[in-house]
């Protein structure tokens, strides 16, 4: 049977996390179908149809899907779930909101945060903040899966030519409504999609120092800014910059950790980065155990020197 990927989109285009989920679905061995549930979302459906490896796009269009309310999206997934052996969601805030509702209604065990497809019924996923990898086998007829996007390369956004099939949209559940959103606007790349990330820890000392020292480096590199949980809890950086098990999971091409000790919680969110650079004056800091390049130095002198040499 085919696998169904639930697309994340903005009604005009699909988000990168969808491409990672398509790659995971393709490794299951069957056809890959993509569900685009949105409002005036023909653009997103066409974008999904162009993704390499997608055989069919199912497009459900209704006002109740405009903001991706979990109750309505889950109901649409359940309406077509019988035709699929695997239903995959990106392990993002949206995917984690919808997938458990689908799994519970189908009375199956959700397989969360997979990092590898071993076979159609066997998967790997991290446990204990990534310190161990569990191999999970499921005998459920329908497997509801969330995909750790950093573990799979994104499918090519072009090159595909899937057919787009319109679905009858389910009725609005009426159990929730969209009130509004406050979206922080930034010229920087979004943290989970950035190719370069500059992160600071509690050693930054203050929000002023955080911005004074790290912002020029991020500007030079065209990087996103991140922070450890300790820095966020201390008020040095906003919540949406937090990298770690309870923050955002990232895997950029380059991750520069400044004044971050390397607690397990933080390492779980960034240790899959392709190249890790650590600047810390403590030679025993755990961050050095995962760093490709480590500089034992005072970040307040090392970072300005680095900026001047770029």
N, C-alpha and C positions, 0 to 999 in steps of 0.2 A: 504493500500500500504506500501511498504518497505521504510525504511530511508537509505539514502546514506551518509556515512562519508568519507570525503576527507582526506586521510592519509597524514601525514607529515613524511618524511623518508629521509634517506641519500643514497637511492638506495640499501642498504644492510640490513637495519633494520628499523623498525618504531620507531618514537620518542614517548616519554611518553605522550605528549599532545594528540596523537591519541587515546590512551587508555581512557583518560578522556572523549573524545568526543563519544567514543563507549558506555560508561556507560550512557551518556545523551540520546543517540539514543535508547538504549535498553528500557528506561523508556517511550518511545512513544507507546510501545505495539506491534509493528510489527516486521518484520524481519529487521536485520541490515546488510547492504552490505557495503563494503569498497572499495573505488577506490584508486588504487596505480598507479599513472602516473609518470613514471620515465624512465631512460635509463639504460639498463642492470640491471634492478631492480627485477629480479626474487627472490633474497634473501629477499627483503622487502615484496614482495607479499606472500612468504611462511611464513614470520614472522606474517603478518597480518592474514593469514589463521589460525594460532594457537591461536589467541586472543579469549578468552572465550566470547561467545555470538554473534560472527560473523557468519552469515549464508552463505555468498558468498563474494569472493574477485574478483574484476574486475581489470585486469592488462593491462594497455596500455603502450607499450614500444616504445619510439622513442627518437632520439637525442635531439629533441626540449624540452623534459621534464627533461633533465639531471639536470638542475639547478633550476627547479621549476618556470620558468618564468610565471608570472601571466596570460598573454594573452593566452598562450598555454594551461595552466592547466584549465583556465576558459572555453576555447573552448571545451576541452574534457568533462568537467562536463556538459556543455550545450548539447552536443551530446547525452547524455543519461538521461538528466534531466526529460524527459517526463514520465519515468517509476517510478518516486519517488514522494512521498507526502512531504518529508522532506529532505533537503540537509544540512548537518552539517559540520562546519569547526571549528577547535580549534581557540580560539580568540588570536592568536599569530600574529606576524608580517606577516607571510606568509598567514594565514587564512584571516586576515583583508585586504590583498592585492587582494585576489582572490574573496572572497564572494561578495563584492559590484558589481563587474563586472557581476557575475552570476545573482544577484538580479535585476540589472538594465536591463539586456537583457531580463529577464523573465517578466519584468514590475511588480515586486512585492516589497513589503516593507521588507527590511532586518530586522530580529529580532536579535539585537546585544547583546553579552555578557551575555547570560542567566545564571542564577545561580540555577534555579529550573524548572523542568517540572511539571506543574500543571495538564495538560491534553494535548492531541495531538494538540490542537489549542491555549493553554494558557500557558504562561511562566512568570517567574519572572526575573527581571534584575535590577541592581542597577542604581540609578540616583543621581545627586547632590553629586558626589564623594563618593557614598555609604551611604549617610546620609538618603536616602529614597529608598524604593524598589517599583518599578512599576510592576503591573501585566498587561501583554500585551496579548491581544487576537487577533488572525489573522484569517481572512476569506479567505486569498489567497489560491488558489489551491495548489501551491507549496510554502512551507515555507523554506526560506533560513535563516539559523541560525548560529551565532557564539557562541561558548561555552566557558565560563570562566572556564578554566581548574582547578583552585583551588577549585571550588565549587562542583566538582564531583570526587569521588574516581576513580582511574584508573582501567579499566577492567584487569583481569588476563591475563598476556602475554602468558600463555600456558594453554592447556586444551581444546582448540577448534580444530575443524577439518573441516574447511570450504573448499568448492571447489574453485579452482582458475580458472577463466574464462578469456581467452585472448580477448582483444578488439582491433578493428581496430583503430589505433591512428590517430587523426586529423592531418592535415598538419600544419607545422610550420607557424605561422601567419606572421613572418618576421617583425613584428612591434617593436620588441625589441631584444636585444642580450646580452649575458653574456660576460662581459669584464674581470672581475676578482674579487677576494675577498681578504680582509685582515682579517684574523681570529686570534684574540688574543688567545694564547695558555696558559693554566693554569693547574696546578696540582690540583687545587681546584674544587669542584663540580660546575656545572653550576647553576647560581643563582636561576632560576625558578624550578630546580629539587632538590635543596639541602634540606636535612633534618634539618640542622642547619645553621642559618645565623647570623653573627655578623655585625651590622650596626653602622656607625658613622654619626654624624651630624656636624653642623657648629661649635659647641663647641670644636671640635678637634683642631681647630686653624690653622693647616697647613697640607700639605700632608705628611711631615716628621713625625709629631706627629701621624697622622692617621695610618701610617705604623708601627711606633715604638710601639704604644700602642695596636692597635687592631690585627695586624698580629700575634703576639705570641698567643693571645687568640684563634683566628681562627685556628692556627696550632694545638693547644692543643685539640680542639674539632673536628677537621676535617671538619671545617665549610667553607661556602662560605662567602665572604665579600660583604657587601652592603653599601649604603650611602643614605642620604636624598638628595633632590634636592638642598637644600641650600649648602650642602657640595660639590656636583658636580659643581654647579655654581661657587663656590669659588675656584675651581680647586684642591680640596683636594683629589678627587677620580675621576676615569674615568666615562664616560657617561654610560657604560654598567653595572655599579654597582648601578645605580639609582633605588630605590624602590619607587613606588608611582603611582599616577594616570597617570602621563606622563612618568613613567618609567616602571618597571616590577611589575606585580602582583604576590605576593608570598604567600605561606601558608605552611611554614615548620613546623616540629614538635616543634622546639625551635627557637625563634627570640629574639636576645639580642640587644636592642637599647641603644647605648651609646652616651650621649650628644645630643639626638634628642628630640626636644620640643614636637613634635606630631602634626604638622600642618595637616589640613584635607587632603591635597594632599598626604601626606606620609601615614596617617592612612588608606586611601583608598587602598593602595597597600599591607598592611601587617596585617590588623586587623583580618584576618581569620586564622592567625597562631595558632597552637594548644596551645602553651605556650609562653607568651610574658614576657620578663624580661626587665625592664627599669632602667637605671642608669642615674640619673640627679640630679643636686644640687638645682634645682628650684622645690619646693614642689607643685607649681601651674601648672607645665607643663602638658599639655593635654595628653601626652603619658601615664601618670599614670592612666587615666580613662579607658584605654583598657588593661593595664598591669595586668598579673596574679601575678607577683612579682615586687615590686618597691623598689629601693634602692635610698634614698635621700643622695647623696654623690658626692664628686668630683671624676669624672671618672679617673683622672690621678693618683689617689691613690687607688681607688677601683678596677680598672681592674687589675693592677699588683698584688694586694692581691688575687684576684680571681684566677689568673693564678698560683700563688704560692700554692694555696690550692688544685688545680686540680691534 
